[in-house]
Structure formats: structure tokens, C-alpha cells
Amino acid sequence: MGNQLSADIFTNAADASGGFLLVEGDSPLRLDLIATLRELFPTVPITYLCKSDVNDLREVQWDQFELVLLGSSSQVDESLSWLDDQGFQKAGLSFPLVVMLTDGPPQRVDVGLPVNADMRLPYDVSVSDFAEQIDIARETQRLLSEYPMHLPGWYMRAVLHNSENAVIFLAEDHLGYQVAVKRFKFDVSQISDGALDDFMNEAYTLMLQHNVPVLVKLLDAGVTIEAAYLIMEYLPGVTLKDRLQVGLDEVGLDKRLKWFRQVVEALSVIHESGVLHRDLKSSNVLMREDDSPAVLDLGVESRLLSDCGFLNADEIYCTPFYVSPERIIGEPASVASDLYALGILFYEMLTGDKPFLGDNLGDVLTGHMFNQVPPLPDHLVVYQPLLSQLLIKSPEFRPESARLVLSQLDELSD
């Protein structure tokens, strides 16, 4: 169980301010975990308190602490009911972060846990796991402080991704069901009714495709006084980009062609629903447990980005390696521009590289505008005509639809 800290060194925290608060439970807190906190956060003050003095616990100014670490036995002591009376902000954001050490497996929400505790870790948790979980929780709390997200019934547990325009949180309900919540950073007060209608209509259209395995399921969408958000199926696996970077020898051609066909199927569903993807790329394709791809990040927020001033009228929302020539010169996104990105992805899945590279952004964009499509190796030459059609500079000469691309793939496989 590691070294333990005796209760007699605990101090009164009624007048303490800032830092971490460690409250001893039925079992003394472990000295090695406390030492880990001091090592990880050497400048953060740590205050100790014995839970036996309930009056002191009720007098503590809890909002002055960033982290409260509780020690307890397998049965949560009734004297800890003071947690439920403190009025901590829950529903996704809490001050302070409340972590309990107790017997049993790691758990975020539990019927045996005070409702205002954020995390339960086993009393014999390893030092490395303890440090990792605390770091994850603090980073989540930091971003929630900067970008609040209160969704009734959902608790934000970790940060999956933090980009220029959005934070994606791993969220969990009281039963432990996990989802990904994409919280946009732009100012929602600037959203026009028209842009909001477009956002909700496109989101609702995609929510109807909940039985399509080649798409990451969109479960909900909305706008609060804080932010616009999407709630999506959570897939903990790697991306298609990760799989390709392992090496083409590790992933055979037949499997890569099967994956590509499934991505084309996903794009067909999206387009036939009247929606554009706008940012198709290998890192926006997640791999399911059965090793099949699922396309995500469906671009339903694109008008919101411009309507809120997050993007200027002359800016485009894209990834440079996948952007079509017409988008570079300012034309709007279209089915054809999605198909161009599909062509870039096709080349990447066949060869492991991008067709247009360069030392800087200008070189890459020049390649899209003027360079010829690189020839495929001899053993892949049968796919050159389809690749060249997808990557032709003039959008009107590309295939009319993703469905047509599927037909051409089927002809090549016969």
C-alpha cells in the first residue's frame, strides 16, 4: 500500500487559500502520492486536513482550491456528505476538482460516490497512473475554465483534441456511457438565425444516418449561451492516418482498397443527404474495433465559422494538402471539391504519401494549381485513370458523384 501519512500532521484548512487540499479518510493518505504531487507541482501549496472534524470541513472555502484529494475506505463514510452540500458547480465543470481514493476499480461516476466527486481511484493506484489521471483531470478543468461547457447529464472527463476553432471533450453520463463533445470556440452571440438554422438542419440530417457504420454517429447538436456544440459517438481507436504511417507493408493493398471503398461509401451518404464534408483527410477517418473506417468531422459548422467572424470572407476552411484548386482561388465548397480531397486520400492510401508536397505552403498550393498528378508505380497503374479524374484541375470534369466513383471501383475489382 506504500508509505502512509499520519493524521497528526494534518492542519486546519478553514482559512487556507489556493493550491491542493488533501483530506484524510478512514485510511491515511499515501505518502508516495503526496510526494508525487509535490514533484509534479512544486510551486502549488498543499494543505492537509483531517476529516474527523466535520465543523472544520464545513468552514473550508472550497472554491479557493484547485484540487481536493480524499482518502476513504471501500464504504464511503456518511460524514463525507458535506461534499453534497457545498454547491460545487457540476454538469461538466467543478471547482475544485474532487478526487477520491477508495477500494475498487478506477471510476468516474458511481452510486457509492458523493455526487460532487469527479473521480474515484483505487487506494493502491500506481504512482504513474495517479500522476496521469491527475494531469488529465487538471488539463480538462483548465480548458473548461477557458471554454465552459455545461450539458445536463454529461460530465467532461478528458480533452481528446484542442484546435484553433474547437475543443473536443470526452464526456460521460452517470452510467459511464462515453461520447465526444465538440465545443466550438467562436462567439455564439454573433450567430445569425440563418446560420443557426443551417447548422441545425445539417446536423439533424446527419443524425438520421445513425445506422451507417462508415460514419461516426452524430448524436446531438445545439447552441447554449456558452457555445455551439456537437455530441458524437466516441471511438477510442486510431485514425486512418495512424494506420498508414505504420507502413504500407503492414497494411496490404487489398485492405487499403477496401478501406478506401468504405470511405467513398461514407462520402456518398453525406452527399446524398445534401451535406458537404469540406475537410476530408486521413486524420478525419477513425478506425473502429473491427478495423473498419468511420468518417468524422462532417463540416456542419462551416457557415457558423464565417457567420461569427471566426473566418473572414476571403478565408477557406480546409487542410492545405487536400484543398482543391477552385477552393484556393476562393470558390465555395462543393461536391467536386470533396471529390478532389477524396482523390488526394486515394493517392495517399495507395502510395503512403501526398501527391503535392513542398517546402512551404506556397509550394503545396502551387502543386494543386499547376502540377500534374504524379504517376503511380507500375503495379498500381490500373488505378491511374480514376485517380487522374478525381484530381483534374477543372471541377466540372471530375466524376459527378461519389456514387459514380463506387461504380468505377467495382469495375476495377472485376
Residue, then its C-alpha position, 0 to 999 in steps of 0.5 A: m500500500g506504500n508509505q502512509l501519512s499520519a493524521d497528526i500532521f494534518t492542519n486546519a484548512a478553514d482559512a487556507s487559500g489556493g493550491f491542493l487540499l488533501v483530506e484524510g479518510d478512514s485510511p491515511l493518505r499515501l505518502d508516495l502520492i503526496a510526494t508525487l504531487r509535490e514533484l509534479f507541482p512544486t510551486v502549488p501549496i498543499t494543505y492537509l486536513c483531517k476529516s474527523d472534524v466535520n465543523d472544520l470541513r464545513e468552514v473550508q472555502w472550497d472554491q479557493f482550491e484547485l484540487v481536493l484529494l480524499g482518502s476513504s475506505s471501500q464504504v464511503d463514510e456518511s460524514l463525507s456528505w458535506l461534499d453534497d452540500q457545498g454547491f460545487q458547480k457540476a454538469g461538466l465543470s467543478f471547482p475544485l476538482v474532487v478526487m477520491l481514493t477508495d477500494g475498487p476499480p478506477q471510476r468516474v461516476d458511481v452510486g457509492l460516490p458523493v455526487n460532487a466527486d469527479m473521480r474515484l481511484p483505487y487506494d493502491v493506484s500506481v504512482s504513474d497512473f495517479a500522476e496521469q489521471i491527475d494531469i488529465a483531470r487538471e488539463t480538462q478543468r483548465l480548458l473548461s475554465e477557458y471554454p465552459m461547457h455545461l450539458p445536463g447529464w454529461y460530465m467532461r472527463a478528458v480533452l481528446h483534441n484542442s484546435e484553433n476553432a474547437v475543443i473536443f471533450l470526452a464526456e460521460d453520463h452517470l452510467g459511464y456511457q462515453v461520447a465526444v463533445k465538440r465545443f466550438k470556440f467562436d462567439v455564439s452571440q454573433i450567430s445569425d438565425g440563418a446560420l443557426d438554422d443551417f447548422m441545425n438542419e445539417a446536423y439533424t440530417l446527419m443524425l438520421q444516418h445513425n445506422v451507417p457504420v462508415l460514419v461516426k454517429l452524430l448524436d446531438a447538436g445545439v447552441t447554449i449561451e456558452a457555445a455551439y456544440l456537437i455530441m458524437e459517438y466516441l471511438p477510442g481507436v486510431t485514425l486512418k492516418d495512424r494506420l498508414q504511417v505504420g507502413l504500407d507493408e503492414v497494411g496490404l493493398d487489398k485492405r487499403l482498397k477496401w478501406f478506401r471503398q468504405v470511405v467513398e461509401a461514407l462520402s456518398v451518404i453525406h452527399e446524398s443527404g445534401v451535406l458537404h464534408r469540406d475537410l476530408k483527410s486521413s486524420n478525419v477517418l477513425m478506425r473502429e474495433d473491427d478495423s473498419p473506417a468511420v468518417l468524422d468531422l462532417g463540416v456542419e459548422s462551416r457557415l457558423l465559422s464565417d457567420c461569427g467572424f471566426l473566418n473572414a470572407d476571403e478565408i477557406y476552411c480546409t487542410p492545405f494538402y487536400v484543398s482543391p484548386e477552385r477552393i484556393i482561388g476562393e470558390p465555395a465548397s462543393v461536391a467536386s471539391d470533396l471529390y478532389a480531397l477524396g482523390i488526394l486520400f486515394y493517392e495517399m492510401l495507395t502510395g503512403d504519401k501526398p501527391f503535392l508536397g513542398d517546402n512551404l505552403g506556397d509550394v503545396l498550393t502551387g502543386h494543386m494549381f499547376n502540377q500534374v498528378p504524379p504517376l503511380p508505380d507500375h503495379l498500381v497503374v490500373y488505378q491511374p485513370l480514376l485517380s487522374q479524374l478525381l484530381i483534374k484541375s477543372p471541377e466540372f470534369r471530375p466524376e459527378s458523384a461519389r456514387l459514380v466513383l463506387s461504380q468505377l471501383d467495382e469495375l476495377s475489382d472485376 
